[in-house]
Amino acid sequence: MEQKPKTFSAIGDILGNTIGELNLEKNIRVYTLWKNWDKIVGDYLKTKTHPDFVTGTTLHVSVDHHMILQELEFQKTKLLSKIKEIEKSVVIEKIVFKLKKAD
């Protein structure tokens, strides 16, 4: 019985296909932002905010307090610039802030 020659695939191709098949791209984009969130918003706001998910090019962020939410609304342009500077692989064009629901 004749064996077929083995073919090898690059690990990047395998991972890229697997990420696409499992629809993990959105989760990876949020994780990328989450791991650098302190660099984007600073140490204090890191404890009061949390990047939740990305839809298209929109980042959705939960905020602990309405006054912080209001302040972040004024800082949107600055935050978008920071995201572009720190996370070049993630394209975010809009940020939506929402107040966290009380536990």
C-alpha positions as a printed Julia matrix, in Angstrom:
103×3 Matrix{Float64}:
   0.0    0.0    0.0
   1.45   3.31  -1.08
   1.44   6.13   1.47
   0.65   9.69   0.49
   3.44  12.16   1.13
   2.79  14.23   4.26
   2.19  17.92   3.78
   2.84  20.5    6.43
   1.02  23.74   7.11
   2.39  26.82   8.79
   1.2   27.22  12.37
  -0.02  30.73  11.55
  -2.3   29.32   8.85
  -3.66  26.68  11.21
  -4.3   29.2   14.0
  -5.84  31.72  11.62
  -8.24  29.12  10.27
  -9.11  27.84  13.73
  -9.76  31.34  15.09
 -12.05  32.02  12.15
 -13.89  28.71  12.43
 -14.46  29.14  16.17
 -15.39  32.83  15.78
 -12.78  33.85  18.36
 -11.61  37.03  16.65
 -13.96  39.29  18.63
 -12.85  37.75  21.93
  -9.2   38.2   21.03
  -9.8   41.86  20.15
 -11.45  42.5   23.53
  -8.68  40.62  25.35
  -6.04  42.71  23.57
  -7.73  45.89  24.81
  -8.35  44.47  28.29
  -4.72  43.5   28.9
  -3.6   47.08  28.11
  -6.61  48.88  29.57
  -4.54  50.57  32.31
  -2.27  52.09  29.64
  -5.32  53.38  27.78
  -7.38  54.84  30.64
  -4.9   55.02  33.54
  -4.73  53.17  36.85
  -7.7   54.86  38.53
 -10.13  54.51  35.62
  -9.04  50.92  35.09
 -10.72  50.08  38.39
 -13.92  51.93  37.43
 -14.33  50.78  33.81
 -14.19  47.57  31.82
 -14.08  46.93  28.07
 -16.97  44.52  27.44
 -17.09  43.72  23.75
 -16.42  44.99  20.24
 -19.0   45.12  17.46
 -17.45  46.03  14.14
 -15.26  49.02  15.02
 -17.23  50.03  18.15
 -15.88  49.32  21.63
 -18.5   48.92  24.38
 -17.29  49.85  27.87
 -19.03  49.39  31.23
 -18.58  52.2   33.77
 -19.15  52.09  37.56
 -20.53  55.6   38.11
 -22.48  58.1   36.04
 -20.02  60.92  36.8
 -17.13  58.85  35.47
 -19.22  58.0   32.42
 -19.77  61.7   31.77
 -16.05  62.44  32.12
 -15.19  59.62  29.71
 -17.61  61.06  27.15
 -15.45  64.2   27.12
 -12.29  62.1   26.73
 -13.45  59.89  23.83
 -11.13  61.43  21.25
  -8.14  61.07  23.57
  -9.04  57.45  24.37
  -9.44  56.57  20.7
  -5.99  58.05  20.02
  -4.49  56.0   22.86
  -6.09  52.81  21.55
  -4.66  53.47  18.08
  -1.24  54.2   19.58
  -1.1   51.15  21.89
  -3.1   48.56  19.94
  -2.32  49.04  16.27
  -3.87  45.67  15.35
  -7.28  46.63  16.77
  -9.36  49.09  14.75
 -11.71  51.05  17.01
 -13.48  54.1   15.61
 -16.19  54.61  18.23
 -16.61  54.03  21.97
 -19.97  53.5   23.67
 -20.07  53.83  27.46
 -22.81  52.26  29.56
 -23.47  52.34  33.26
 -22.97  49.0   35.0
 -26.06  47.54  36.56
 -26.0   47.28  40.35
 -25.33  43.78  41.66
